[in-house]
Structure formats: structure tokens, C-alpha cells
């Protein structure tokens, strides 16, 4: 789930790069690592937004959007962790 373009000039490019890496990951382990990294980057993004000079309404909406994205990636990490820990054969990419 990509984050709407509203963030900091340093975190937005990093989020975009790591998001693409998560999509293109070849293994479940790689995907899990990238989704975890996205959760961390989104936490940084949320702090930047909280400290910004936006209106309260804009800040609140941006934080909600960031939290929704972070939850999506936390859920992906949870699902991938379950797959990895089950030690079952899993075909990631044909």
C-alpha cells in the first residue's frame, strides 16, 4: 500500500525504493525484511508529519494515512513470519 505523496523529502524517496523492493522480493525472507523496513520508515514519516507546520486537520489525516499503511505492512510481516516459521514449501515466485 503506497503512501500518498505528502511526506518529507528524504523519507518519501526511501519509502518508494523500499516499497518497490518489497514488491520485487524474490524470497519470503527478503519480503519480510523490506516490509519491516517500511514499518520503520513510516514511523519516521509520522514523526516528521507531527512536527510539521501543517494544520491540525491535515496533520491528523496524514497520520491516519501513515498508520493505515504501517498496519498493512505489519500485517504482511506477520503473514510472512507465519509462512517462514511453518517451514512448509512455499512458492514465492514462479
C-alpha positions as CSV (number, residue, x, y, z in Angstrom):
1,X,0.0,0.0,0.0
2,X,1.8,3.1,-1.2
3,X,1.7,6.2,1.0
4,X,0.1,9.3,-0.6
5,X,2.7,11.9,-1.6
6,X,2.7,14.2,1.4
7,X,5.8,13.4,3.3
8,X,9.3,14.6,3.9
9,X,11.7,15.0,1.0
10,X,14.1,12.4,2.5
11,X,11.7,9.7,3.7
12,X,9.4,9.7,0.6
13,X,12.1,8.5,-1.8
14,X,13.3,5.9,0.7
15,X,9.8,4.6,1.2
16,X,9.3,4.4,-2.5
17,X,12.5,2.4,-3.0
18,X,11.9,0.0,-0.2
19,X,8.2,-0.4,-1.2
20,X,9.4,-1.5,-4.7
21,X,12.0,-3.9,-3.2
22,X,9.2,-5.4,-1.1
23,X,7.1,-6.0,-4.2
24,X,10.1,-7.4,-6.2
25,X,11.4,-9.5,-3.4
26,X,12.5,-13.0,-4.5
27,X,12.2,-14.8,-1.2
28,X,9.7,-14.6,1.7
29,X,12.6,-13.6,4.0
30,X,13.5,-10.7,1.7
31,X,9.9,-9.5,1.6
32,X,9.6,-9.7,5.3
33,X,12.8,-7.6,5.8
34,X,11.6,-4.9,3.4
35,X,8.1,-4.8,4.9
36,X,9.7,-4.4,8.3
37,X,11.9,-1.6,7.0
38,X,8.8,0.1,5.6
39,X,7.2,0.0,9.1
40,X,10.3,1.7,10.5
41,X,10.3,4.3,7.7
42,X,6.6,5.0,8.2
43,X,7.2,5.6,11.9
44,X,9.9,8.2,11.0
45,X,7.4,9.7,8.5
46,X,4.8,10.0,11.2
47,X,7.2,11.9,13.5
48,X,8.1,14.3,10.7
49,X,4.4,14.9,9.9
50,X,3.7,15.5,13.6
51,X,6.5,18.2,13.8
52,X,5.4,19.8,10.5
53,X,3.7,23.2,10.2
54,X,0.5,21.7,8.7
55,X,-2.9,22.5,10.0
56,X,-4.3,20.1,12.7
57,X,-6.8,18.6,10.2
58,X,-4.1,18.0,7.6
59,X,-1.7,16.5,10.2
60,X,-4.4,14.2,11.6
61,X,-5.4,12.9,8.2
62,X,-1.7,12.4,7.2
63,X,-1.1,10.5,10.4
64,X,-4.2,8.3,9.8
65,X,-2.9,7.5,6.3
66,X,0.5,6.7,7.6
67,X,-0.9,4.4,10.3
68,X,-3.1,2.6,7.7
69,X,0.0,2.0,5.6
70,X,2.1,0.9,8.5
71,X,-0.7,-1.6,9.6
72,X,-0.8,-3.0,6.1
73,X,3.0,-3.7,6.2
74,X,2.9,-5.0,9.8
75,X,0.2,-7.5,8.6
76,X,2.4,-8.5,5.7
77,X,5.3,-9.1,8.2
78,X,3.0,-11.2,10.4
79,X,1.8,-13.4,7.4
80,X,5.4,-13.8,6.1
81,X,6.6,-14.7,9.5
82,X,4.0,-17.4,9.8
83,X,5.0,-18.8,6.4
84,X,8.7,-18.8,7.2
85,X,8.1,-20.4,10.6
86,X,5.8,-23.1,9.3
87,X,8.8,-24.5,7.3
88,X,6.3,-25.6,4.6
89,X,7.3,-25.4,1.0
90,X,6.1,-22.1,-0.4
91,X,6.5,-21.0,-4.0
92,X,7.2,-17.3,-3.8
93,X,7.8,-16.5,-7.5
94,X,7.4,-18.9,-10.5
